Amino acid sequence: MVEKKLKSKDLRSGIERRTFSYTANIAERRSGKDRRQGRHKRNIWPNPLLRNALIMALLLATVLPIYYAVFIFPSFKKLLIESAKEDTVSIAKHLAAMLITEKADLDEKSRLEGLIREISKLKINYDLKRLKVFSKSGEVLFSTNIADIGNVNDHEYLNEVITLGKAYSKFIHRDAESLEGQKMTDDVVETYVPIISGGQVLGAFEIYYNITARKKQLDILLSRSSAAIFTLALVLLIVIFILLFKENRTITQRKLSEDEREKLIVELQDAIAEIKTLSGLLPICAHCKKIRDDKGYWRQIESYIIEHSEAEFSHGICPECAKKLYPELFEKK
């Protein structure tokens, strides 16, 4: 009896140790799951390299159009206008040498003789759209359009050119009006260059420099370069999005696998918790075979076992009890 009691005590302590160990393992797994879930929630961008590359691609795709519109195109446009202005100043200086006499005046008799031939050459070499020569008072002394000769230009910009002795240029878009109010059919740079001799301003040149071809080449160059950069940024953005999509899908699959494993562990834990076992010493009546429960009540052995285990009873009668209870059945045989 003592040996049986000791064995039952050892069995109960062993079950308690295994139950505690299993519970600790489950708690550790659950805490690990919580840590992993917290890490997944915090770490939205799993790969720093992909994250930085995505940010760079987004910056390129958004900043480059603004940069081109605000800085690149205006800078090249200004450079083109300055280049055309320098050419027109050189042309004006060249023509001024033919017009100015030793008396520091515009020679009205000699100015037309060689001027027309020289302007014809310059129009071919520099693609000049129009050229005029103004006197100090603003009167048109010469023009490629004969109808303009004799007209007077009294606009403020021409007075400033003659008064200050500084050249003035403005870019005129196609189909826009020039400073004189004339509609242009080409992209031109309208330039006014003072005619100076002996420190005195004698008049001014008006030169319309046709830059349509040069502007078209510049637009094509800028468009191709910007398209190449935008395409590169777009391709980089698409590649990074694909890589991020694959990375997130891998992480999602890994997380689903972990969740399924944790779910299985919880289900196993619940199943084990529902298993009912009988252990230790059971007080049982030697006569009626009732069992005393933990509350001190004597209960039928069937109900006690059903409550504390997964066993079920199917009532029948053994041969010995059958002879005692139903002897007449056995006497007939």
SESEMI-454525 format. One record per residue (C-alpha): x, y, z; residue in three letters; residue number from 1. Coordinates in steps of 0.5 Angstrom, whole numbers, plus 2048, in hexadecimal, padded with zeros to 3 digits. Layout:
# SESEMI-454525
SITE/u/v/w/r/k
SITE/X/Y/Z/ala/NUM;
...
//
This chain:
# SESEMI-454525
SITE/u/v/w/r/k
SITE/800/800/800/met/1;
SITE/806/805/802/val/2;
SITE/809/803/7FB/glu/3;
SITE/803/804/7F7/lys/4;
SITE/802/80B/7FB/lys/5;
SITE/809/80D/7F9/leu/6;
SITE/809/80B/7F2/lys/7;
SITE/803/80F/7F1/ser/8;
SITE/806/815/7F5/lys/9;
SITE/80C/814/7F0/asp/10;
SITE/807/814/7EA/leu/11;
SITE/803/81A/7EC/arg/12;
SITE/80A/81E/7ED/ser/13;
SITE/80C/81C/7E6/gly/14;
SITE/806/81E/7E3/ile/15;
SITE/806/825/7E6/glu/16;
SITE/80E/826/7E4/arg/17;
SITE/80C/824/7DD/arg/18;
SITE/806/828/7DD/thr/19;
SITE/80A/82E/7E0/phe/20;
SITE/80F/82D/7DA/ser/21;
SITE/80A/82D/7D5/tyr/22;
SITE/807/833/7D7/thr/23;
SITE/80D/837/7D8/ala/24;
SITE/80F/835/7D1/asn/25;
SITE/808/837/7CE/ile/26;
SITE/809/83E/7D2/ala/27;
SITE/810/83F/7CF/glu/28;
SITE/80D/83D/7C8/arg/29;
SITE/808/842/7C9/arg/30;
SITE/80C/848/7CB/ser/31;
SITE/811/846/7C5/gly/32;
SITE/80B/847/7C1/lys/33;
SITE/809/84D/7C4/asp/34;
SITE/810/850/7C3/arg/35;
SITE/810/84E/7BB/arg/36;
SITE/809/851/7BA/gln/37;
SITE/80C/857/7BE/gly/38;
SITE/812/857/7B9/arg/39;
SITE/80D/856/7B3/his/40;
SITE/809/85C/7B5/lys/41;
SITE/80F/860/7B6/arg/42;
SITE/813/85E/7B0/asn/43;
SITE/80F/861/7AA/ile/44;
SITE/815/861/7A6/trp/45;
SITE/819/85B/7A7/pro/46;
SITE/81F/85C/7A2/asn/47;
SITE/822/863/7A4/pro/48;
SITE/826/863/79D/leu/49;
SITE/81F/862/799/leu/50;
SITE/81C/867/79E/arg/51;
SITE/822/86C/79C/asn/52;
SITE/821/86A/795/ala/53;
SITE/81A/86B/794/leu/54;
SITE/81B/872/798/ile/55;
SITE/820/874/793/met/56;
SITE/81C/872/78D/ala/57;
SITE/816/876/78F/leu/58;
SITE/81A/87C/790/leu/59;
SITE/81D/87B/789/leu/60;
SITE/816/87A/786/ala/61;
SITE/813/880/78A/thr/62;
SITE/819/885/78B/val/63;
SITE/81B/885/783/leu/64;
SITE/815/887/780/pro/65;
SITE/815/88D/785/ile/66;
SITE/81D/88E/784/tyr/67;
SITE/81C/88E/77C/tyr/68;
SITE/816/893/77C/ala/69;
SITE/819/898/781/val/70;
SITE/821/898/780/phe/71;
SITE/823/894/77A/ile/72;
SITE/81F/896/774/phe/73;
SITE/81F/89E/776/pro/74;
SITE/827/89D/777/ser/75;
SITE/827/89A/770/phe/76;
SITE/822/89F/76D/lys/77;
SITE/826/8A5/770/lys/78;
SITE/82D/8A2/76E/leu/79;
SITE/82A/8A2/767/leu/80;
SITE/827/8A9/767/ile/81;
SITE/82E/8AB/76A/glu/82;
SITE/832/8A8/764/ser/83;
SITE/82D/8AB/75F/ala/84;
SITE/82E/8B2/762/lys/85;
SITE/836/8B1/762/glu/86;
SITE/835/8AF/75A/asp/87;
SITE/830/8B5/759/thr/88;
SITE/835/8BA/75D/val/89;
SITE/83B/8B7/758/ser/90;
SITE/837/8B8/752/ile/91;
SITE/835/8C0/754/ala/92;
SITE/83C/8C1/756/lys/93;
SITE/83E/8BF/74F/his/94;
SITE/838/8C3/74B/leu/95;
SITE/83A/8C9/750/ala/96;
SITE/841/8C9/74D/ala/97;
SITE/83E/8CA/746/met/98;
SITE/839/8CF/748/leu/99;
SITE/83D/8D4/74C/ile/100;
SITE/841/8DA/749/thr/101;
SITE/847/8DE/74C/glu/102;
SITE/842/8E3/74D/lys/103;
SITE/83F/8DE/752/ala/104;
SITE/838/8DF/74F/asp/105;
SITE/834/8DA/74B/leu/106;
SITE/836/8DB/744/asp/107;
SITE/82F/8DB/740/glu/108;
SITE/832/8DB/739/lys/109;
SITE/837/8D5/73A/ser/110;
SITE/833/8D1/73F/arg/111;
SITE/82F/8CD/73A/leu/112;
SITE/834/8CC/735/glu/113;
SITE/838/8C6/738/gly/114;
SITE/833/8C5/73E/leu/115;
SITE/82E/8C1/73A/ile/116;
SITE/833/8BC/737/arg/117;
SITE/836/8BB/73E/glu/118;
SITE/82F/8BA/741/ile/119;
SITE/82E/8B5/73B/ser/120;
SITE/834/8B1/73D/lys/121;
SITE/832/8B1/745/leu/122;
SITE/82B/8AF/744/lys/123;
SITE/82E/8A9/741/ile/124;
SITE/833/8A7/746/asn/125;
SITE/82F/8A9/74C/tyr/126;
SITE/828/8A8/74A/asp/127;
SITE/826/8AF/74B/leu/128;
SITE/81F/8B0/74B/lys/129;
SITE/81F/8B8/74B/arg/130;
SITE/823/8BE/74C/leu/131;
SITE/822/8C5/74D/lys/132;
SITE/827/8CB/74E/val/133;
SITE/824/8D1/752/phe/134;
SITE/827/8D8/753/ser/135;
SITE/828/8DB/75A/lys/136;
SITE/821/8DE/75A/ser/137;
SITE/81E/8D7/758/gly/138;
SITE/81C/8D8/751/glu/139;
SITE/81D/8D2/74C/val/140;
SITE/823/8D3/748/leu/141;
SITE/824/8CC/745/phe/142;
SITE/81F/8C6/745/ser/143;
SITE/81F/8BF/741/thr/144;
SITE/818/8C1/741/asn/145;
SITE/818/8C8/73C/ile/146;
SITE/811/8CA/73F/ala/147;
SITE/814/8CB/746/asp/148;
SITE/819/8D0/744/ile/149;
SITE/817/8D7/746/gly/150;
SITE/813/8D4/74C/asn/151;
SITE/814/8D7/753/val/152;
SITE/815/8D2/759/asn/153;
SITE/814/8D6/75F/asp/154;
SITE/813/8D0/764/his/155;
SITE/817/8D0/76B/glu/156;
SITE/81B/8CA/76A/tyr/157;
SITE/81E/8CD/764/leu/158;
SITE/81F/8D4/767/asn/159;
SITE/823/8D0/76D/glu/160;
SITE/827/8CD/768/val/161;
SITE/829/8D3/765/ile/162;
SITE/82A/8D7/76B/thr/163;
SITE/82E/8D2/76F/leu/164;
SITE/832/8CF/76A/gly/165;
SITE/830/8C7/76C/lys/166;
SITE/82D/8C2/767/ala/167;
SITE/826/8BF/769/tyr/168;
SITE/824/8B8/767/ser/169;
SITE/81D/8B5/768/lys/170;
SITE/81B/8AE/765/phe/171;
SITE/815/8AE/761/ile/172;
SITE/811/8A7/761/his/173;
SITE/80E/8A5/75A/arg/174;
SITE/807/8A8/759/asp/175;
SITE/808/8AD/75E/ala/176;
SITE/809/8B5/75D/glu/177;
SITE/810/8B8/75D/ser/178;
SITE/811/8BF/761/leu/179;
SITE/80F/8C2/75B/glu/180;
SITE/808/8BF/75B/gly/181;
SITE/809/8BA/755/gln/182;
SITE/807/8B3/755/lys/183;
SITE/80D/8AE/754/met/184;
SITE/80D/8A8/750/thr/185;
SITE/814/8A5/753/asp/186;
SITE/817/8A5/75A/asp/187;
SITE/81C/8AB/759/val/188;
SITE/820/8AF/75E/val/189;
SITE/81E/8B6/75D/glu/190;
SITE/825/8BA/75F/thr/191;
SITE/826/8C2/75F/tyr/192;
SITE/82E/8C4/75F/val/193;
SITE/830/8CB/75F/pro/194;
SITE/834/8CE/75A/ile/195;
SITE/83A/8D2/75D/ile/196;
SITE/840/8D6/75B/ser/197;
SITE/845/8DA/75E/gly/198;
SITE/841/8D9/765/gly/199;
SITE/83A/8DB/762/gln/200;
SITE/834/8D7/760/val/201;
SITE/832/8D9/759/leu/202;
SITE/82C/8D4/758/gly/203;
SITE/82B/8CD/759/ala/204;
SITE/82A/8C6/755/phe/205;
SITE/824/8C2/756/glu/206;
SITE/825/8BB/754/ile/207;
SITE/820/8B5/754/tyr/208;
SITE/824/8AF/755/tyr/209;
SITE/821/8A8/753/asn/210;
SITE/822/8A3/758/ile/211;
SITE/81D/89E/756/thr/212;
SITE/821/898/753/ala/213;
SITE/826/899/759/arg/214;
SITE/820/899/75E/lys/215;
SITE/81D/893/75B/lys/216;
SITE/824/88F/75C/gln/217;
SITE/824/892/763/leu/218;
SITE/81D/88F/764/asp/219;
SITE/81F/889/761/ile/220;
SITE/825/888/765/leu/221;
SITE/822/88A/76C/leu/222;
SITE/81C/885/76A/ser/223;
SITE/820/87F/769/arg/224;
SITE/824/880/76F/ser/225;
SITE/81E/881/774/ser/226;
SITE/81B/87B/771/ala/227;
SITE/821/877/772/ala/228;
SITE/821/879/779/ile/229;
SITE/81A/879/77A/phe/230;
SITE/81A/872/777/thr/231;
SITE/820/86F/77B/leu/232;
SITE/81C/872/782/ala/233;
SITE/816/86F/780/leu/234;
SITE/819/868/77E/val/235;
SITE/81D/868/785/leu/236;
SITE/816/86A/788/leu/237;
SITE/813/864/785/ile/238;
SITE/819/85F/787/val/239;
SITE/819/861/78E/ile/240;
SITE/811/861/78F/phe/241;
SITE/812/85A/78C/ile/242;
SITE/817/858/791/leu/243;
SITE/813/85B/797/leu/244;
SITE/80D/857/794/phe/245;
SITE/811/850/794/lys/246;
SITE/814/852/79B/glu/247;
SITE/80E/854/79E/asn/248;
SITE/80A/84D/79B/arg/249;
SITE/810/849/79E/thr/250;
SITE/80F/84C/7A5/ile/251;
SITE/808/84B/7A5/thr/252;
SITE/809/844/7A3/gln/253;
SITE/80E/843/7A9/arg/254;
SITE/809/847/7AD/lys/255;
SITE/803/842/7AB/leu/256;
SITE/807/83C/7AC/ser/257;
SITE/809/83E/7B3/glu/258;
SITE/802/840/7B5/asp/259;
SITE/800/839/7B3/glu/260;
SITE/805/836/7B7/arg/261;
SITE/803/83A/7BD/glu/262;
SITE/7FC/838/7BC/lys/263;
SITE/7FD/831/7BB/leu/264;
SITE/801/832/7C2/ile/265;
SITE/7FB/835/7C5/val/266;
SITE/7F7/830/7C3/glu/267;
SITE/7FB/82A/7C5/leu/268;
SITE/7FC/82E/7CC/gln/269;
SITE/7F4/82E/7CC/asp/270;
SITE/7F3/827/7CA/ala/271;
SITE/7F8/825/7D0/ile/272;
SITE/7F5/829/7D5/ala/273;
SITE/7EE/826/7D3/glu/274;
SITE/7F1/81F/7D5/ile/275;
SITE/7EF/81C/7DB/lys/276;
SITE/7F3/817/7DF/thr/277;
SITE/7F2/814/7E6/leu/278;
SITE/7F8/814/7EA/ser/279;
SITE/7FA/813/7F2/gly/280;
SITE/7F6/80F/7F7/leu/281;
SITE/7EE/80E/7F6/leu/282;
SITE/7EA/80D/7FD/pro/283;
SITE/7E6/807/7FB/ile/284;
SITE/7E1/804/7FF/cys/285;
SITE/7E2/7FD/800/ala/286;
SITE/7DB/7FA/800/his/287;
SITE/7D7/7FF/7FB/cys/288;
SITE/7DD/801/7F7/lys/289;
SITE/7DB/808/7F8/lys/290;
SITE/7E1/80E/7F7/ile/291;
SITE/7E2/814/7FB/arg/292;
SITE/7E3/81A/7F7/asp/293;
SITE/7E7/820/7F9/asp/294;
SITE/7E1/823/7FD/lys/295;
SITE/7E0/81D/801/gly/296;
SITE/7DA/81A/7FD/tyr/297;
SITE/7D9/813/7FC/trp/298;
SITE/7D7/812/7F5/arg/299;
SITE/7D6/80C/7F0/gln/300;
SITE/7DD/80A/7ED/ile/301;
SITE/7D9/80B/7E6/glu/302;
SITE/7D8/812/7E7/ser/303;
SITE/7DE/814/7EA/tyr/304;
SITE/7E2/810/7E4/ile/305;
SITE/7DE/813/7DF/ile/306;
SITE/7DF/81A/7E2/glu/307;
SITE/7E7/819/7E3/his/308;
SITE/7E9/816/7DC/ser/309;
SITE/7E6/815/7D5/glu/310;
SITE/7E4/80E/7D7/ala/311;
SITE/7DC/80C/7D6/glu/312;
SITE/7D8/806/7D8/phe/313;
SITE/7D4/801/7D5/ser/314;
SITE/7D0/7FD/7DA/his/315;
SITE/7D0/7F6/7D9/gly/316;
SITE/7D0/7F0/7DE/ile/317;
SITE/7D5/7EB/7DF/cys/318;
SITE/7D3/7E3/7DF/pro/319;
SITE/7D4/7E2/7E7/glu/320;
SITE/7D0/7E8/7E9/cys/321;
SITE/7CB/7E5/7E3/ala/322;
SITE/7CB/7DF/7E7/lys/323;
SITE/7C9/7E2/7EE/lys/324;
SITE/7C4/7E7/7EB/leu/325;
SITE/7C1/7E2/7E6/tyr/326;
SITE/7C1/7DB/7E9/pro/327;
SITE/7BB/7D9/7E5/glu/328;
SITE/7BE/7DA/7DE/leu/329;
SITE/7C4/7D6/7E0/phe/330;
SITE/7C0/7D0/7E3/glu/331;
SITE/7BC/7CF/7DD/lys/332;
SITE/7C3/7CE/7D9/lys/333;
//
